[in-house]
Amino acid sequence: MGNRPVVRILVVAGLVCLTLFAAKKQKTDSRHPYATAELASAPAVNASDLDYTAILFEDFTVPEKWQAKARVLVNTTRDTAISRLAGTHVFAPVGKIQDQNPLPEAPYLVVKGALLNYRIVGAGSRFLVGVAAGNSYITYQVQVYDGKSNALQSQWQLATENNAFVGTFSNNDSKLATYLGNALADYLALRARKDKGVDVVPLEEPAAKGKSGK
């Protein structure tokens, strides 16, 4: 299934090759964001477990050279995360920070992100040349801040990859942005807890390294 560094694992019956934190953690903990992102809706969240009851997102940064093609992709990841968190019915508000006036009085998180690397093979290329079209991948740098103090709470790289064989036979290259939105939402739901979800994803995991953009 192609090269897989230590932080890479194969999930969804071989459909998507994903990277986030340590592979060992992903394989052994069914509550890990990449495991739960396969579910149609987010895992249940108990309001009594939360330190933060609202989550707000800034627009993710996209390098100018990718704005034309990647902005829709990046917005899909952000909007998917917002929708999934809203579906838990415990975070209020959850949405874009520019839409909140005034800002919440209760403790809230602010999520910032930047697109680091990406490559999405189009359906036409997959149809014409299949495996020869290469891999699809996305890597974001994500930072989470306390909305009241602006103190950084956590930061990490969120990444996913579809290898060429998987993309050819499953035709799911276009779904990577949505999948990362689910993983992001489930990660944020953990970090909003009083215990920050460290029993599921330790705060000090080394960041996964994405591929270089082209």
LUMDOPA-981438 format. One record per residue (C-alpha): x, y, z; residue in three letters. Coordinates in pm, whole numbers, padded with zeros to 5 digits, always signed. Layout:
N
XYZALA
...
***
This chain:
214
+00000+00000+00000MET
+00294+00234-00055GLY
+00539+00377+00194ASN
+00399+00423+00541ARG
+00616+00604+00798PRO
+00564+00529+01166VAL
+00282+00780+01198VAL
+00083+00644+00905ARG
-00188+00382+00927ILE
-00445+00224+00698LEU
-00812+00246+00798VAL
-01159+00201+00653VAL
-01085-00143+00513ALA
-00798+00001+00314GLY
-00984+00302+00178LEU
-00785+00588+00329VAL
-00428+00612+00460CYS
-00428+00863+00746LEU
-00176+01030+00974THR
-00239+01194+01308LEU
-00015+01173+01613PHE
+00112+00820+01685ALA
+00002+00516+01487ALA
+00010+00296+01797LYS
-00246+00518+01970LYS
-00472+00515+01665GLN
-00462+00137+01638LYS
-00539+00069+02002THR
-00788+00340+02103ASP
-01127+00331+01936SER
-01201+00682+02071ARG
-00918+00841+01872HIS
-01043+01116+01634PRO
-00939+00923+01324TYR
-01126+00617+01446ALA
-01439+00810+01545THR
-01432+01013+01223ALA
-01552+00699+01045GLU
-01882+00728+01234LEU
-02175+00903+01068ALA
-02203+01142+01364SER
-01971+01252+01642ALA
-01940+01047+01961PRO
-02166+01160+02246ALA
-02035+01454+02448VAL
-02145+01515+02807ASN
-02187+01882+02897ALA
-02075+01810+03253SER
-01734+01697+03122ASP
-01660+02026+02948LEU
-01440+02319+03041ASP
-01533+02495+02716TYR
-01894+02512+02603THR
-01840+02703+02279ALA
-01601+02659+01984ILE
-01537+02929+01725LEU
-01337+02906+01402PHE
-01134+03166+01221GLU
-01103+03135+00844ASP
-00821+02894+00768PHE
-00522+03045+00591THR
-00447+02932+00235VAL
-00124+03030+00053PRO
-00192+03267-00234GLU
-00068+03019-00494LYS
-00342+02774-00390TRP
-00629+03016-00326GLN
-00814+02953-00651ALA
-00831+02577-00618LYS
-00787+02503-00249ALA
-01016+02755-00076ARG
-01327+02540-00132VAL
-01140+02237-00001LEU
-01030+02419+00316VAL
-01375+02563+00379ASN
-01518+02213+00346THR
-01294+02089+00627THR
-01388+02381+00853ARG
-01761+02369+00777ASP
-01773+01991+00823THR
-01613+02031+01166ALA
-01866+02300+01260ILE
-02161+02090+01149SER
-02036+01782+01332ARG
-01978+01972+01657LEU
-02321+02133+01630ALA
-02466+01785+01600GLY
-02349+01701+01952THR
-02598+01961+02086HIS
-02367+02064+02372VAL
-02159+02344+02220PHE
-02331+02682+02189ALA
-02234+02869+01997PRO
-02026+02674+01749VAL
-01945+02844+01420GLY
-01738+03115+01253LYS
-01596+03373+01490ILE
-01685+03660+01256GLN
-02052+03568+01292ASP
-02046+03606+01673GLN
-02141+03949+01805ASN
-02100+03965+02095PRO
-01852+03689+02171LEU
-01964+03422+02420PRO
-01959+03501+02789GLU
-01892+03138+02875ALA
-01545+02985+02822PRO
-01480+02916+02454TYR
-01210+02789+02221LEU
-01085+02965+01909VAL
-00959+02741+01628VAL
-00706+02868+01375LYS
-00570+02671+01083GLY
-00341+02696+00783ALA
-00317+02475+00477LEU
+00042+02349+00461LEU
+00036+02099+00176ASN
-00222+01945-00051TYR
-00275+01755-00370ARG
-00611+01625-00488ILE
-00622+01409-00798VAL
-00926+01498-01005GLY
-01181+01242-01121ALA
-01079+01298-01483GLY
-00715+01221-01414SER
-00809+00911-01216ARG
-01027+00791-01502PHE
-00763+00851-01767LEU
-00443+00734-01599VAL
-00551+00569-01274GLY
-00259+00485-01044VAL
-00020+00692-01257ALA
-00199+01007-01137ALA
-00034+00959-00796GLY
-00145+01021-00438ASN
-00391+01272-00295SER
-00315+01432+00042TYR
-00395+01728+00268ILE
-00200+01868+00563THR
-00314+02146+00796TYR
-00145+02319+01086GLN
-00410+02371+01353VAL
-00390+02582+01667GLN
-00646+02600+01947VAL
-00662+02901+02181TYR
-00851+02992+02495ASP
-01091+03256+02371GLY
-01077+03465+02689LYS
-00702+03475+02749SER
-00579+03402+02396ASN
-00345+03142+02549ALA
-00245+02861+02315LEU
-00400+02534+02431GLN
-00271+02292+02168SER
-00129+02278+01818GLN
-00067+01995+01579TRP
-00067+01888+01217GLN
-00382+01726+01087LEU
-00318+01517+00776ALA
-00465+01252+00552THR
-00345+01068+00243GLU
-00504+00854-00024ASN
-00242+00645-00201ASN
-00264+00601-00576ALA
-00405+00247-00568PHE
-00671+00336-00312VAL
-00772+00648-00504GLY
-00800+00455-00829THR
-01019+00174-00699PHE
-01231+00364-00446SER
-01266+00700-00625ASN
-01264+00882-00291ASN
-00994+01146-00341ASP
-01256+01420-00317SER
-01369+01299+00027LYS
-01044+01373+00210LEU
-01142+01727+00312ALA
-01469+01607+00466THR
-01296+01325+00648TYR
-01049+01568+00805LEU
-01339+01788+00912GLY
-01482+01496+01107ASN
-01145+01418+01265ALA
-01096+01784+01357LEU
-01437+01805+01522ALA
-01379+01495+01731ASP
-01035+01618+01835TYR
-01179+01954+01946LEU
-01454+01784+02144ALA
-01179+01606+02338LEU
-00974+01920+02398ARG
-01283+02105+02524ALA
-01313+01860+02814ARG
-01189+01933+03165LYS
-00928+01659+03124ASP
-00852+01774+02766LYS
-00902+01416+02649GLY
-00539+01332+02723VAL
-00626+00969+02793ASP
-00725+00944+02426VAL
-00477+01181+02257VAL
-00184+01303+02471PRO
-00110+01674+02441LEU
+00257+01623+02367GLU
+00237+01381+02074GLU
+00490+01467+01800PRO
+00332+01640+01500ALA
+00279+01431+01191ALA
+00476+01547+00889LYS
+00285+01602+00567GLY
+00413+01586+00211LYS
+00551+01885+00030SER
+00299+02071-00183GLY
+00340+02101-00556LYS
***
